[in-house]
Amino acid sequence: MNVPGAKIVFFEEDKDWILKEVRTVLDTGQLTLGRHGRAFEEDFASAHGARYAVATNSGTSSLEIILRAIGVEGREVIVPTNTFFATAAAVVHAGATPVFADIGETFALTPETIEERLTPKTAAVMLVHIGGMITPDIAAIQTLCRRHRLVLVEDAAHAHGSSRDGRLAGTFGAAGSFSFYPTKIMTSGEGGMIVTDDEAIRNEALIYRDQGKKDFSSNFHVRMGYNWRMSELHAIVGLAQLKRLKQFIAARTRIARIYDEGLGRMEGITPVIESAGGAGCYYKYLAVLDDGISRPAFKKLLREKYGVALSGEVYETPLHRHPVFEAVGKGAFPVAERLCARHICLPIFSDMTEAQAEYVLESLKHVIASLAERGEAISMTTIGGVR
Ligand SMILES: Cc1ncc(COP(=O)(O)O)c(C=O)c1O
């Protein structure tokens, strides 16, 4: 059996609907900022319990727009070091300095790691829901931000439909940013979305995404905007996928429960289990390898002998180690260093079968046993370290 690490799913009836709707926009010529984009925004906002949503051409641009809208120029923004390049790059593009912070065992910033990095110049905190998990520290982080008058921004690129205690990703801070890049649990080809309850942020976002124009029909520029618009063609694909979001999450959650159960009894690997109150979307299923197991050897054997591909790590190299962030990457990040080096992402996708998940578990067991035989010692003492 071959199991891919990740896969995007389009049902036949959805492909038919997409092609039909694409034909209508080709006929009318309304190829951008039209009724599909507006419908996508309205449906996405209501699916996330937010008042407003603004569609953009990427998750990167939606992050930059939020940061420009709240006004961080010349200030600092705290960013976890274990995130995608774009989280920190958006801070730079918005005229601010990213300040990297360490994380806790949940792969997210904690109130303590944020507090360590506060300075009089801190304007905002960027919380990233890695793999789709919303940290149980979220309420404490909200309180800390309020106390220090910092704006909380969520990079929810991994967290479509994730919730904690019934509240959806993107609605915990001033605004949340989503990505529809094709690896994500729902895609529009390329694209992004801003959600917010704040009318001022929404109005600024509308201006920024369309070249900083005062309004759509004028050519009067009041902000240093850009072409960050989403086309109707992308919005159509996004709408079709949004209709499946709940179904996709339910399917992934079924697979995650099988992994939780199977990995709970396995030596050498520890699953990262959602804490009570959390209901992630399982963009990724994270687990942590024991110290004695080499991740490259583990991945190679799993792929070559068992046909099981793991999906990409989130993330393999923390941002403070990338040459492009050398000037701002100072500090100690022990938890992020360890988790970035030791975690893996098991295959998970929205039409994965239970048989595939069982096969992955069986394969993991064999791979761990063969690595142990080959002398890739497994340290039993570290089992149960990360939950
Ligand atoms: C955490 C995170 N932030 C931001 C982005 C940027 O999104 P996009 O690729 O849509 O620009 C991504 C996705 O690729 C991401 O994973």
The ligand as a Gaussian input file, in Angstrom:
#p B3LYP/6-31G(d) Opt

LIG

0 1
 C        1.960000      29.434000       9.171000
 C        1.830000      30.021000       7.806000
 N        1.760000      31.359000       7.667000
 C        1.624000      31.940000       6.463000
 C        1.546000      31.191000       5.318000
 C        1.487000      31.894000       4.003000
 O        0.375000      31.564000       3.250000
 P        0.424000      31.656000       1.638000
 O        1.274000      30.530000       1.162000
 O       -1.012000      31.509000       1.254000
 O        0.975000      32.989000       1.291000
 C        1.593000      29.797000       5.400000
 C        1.435000      28.924000       4.225000
 O        1.987000      28.567000       3.379000
 C        1.744000      29.185000       6.662000
 O        1.821000      27.861000       6.790000

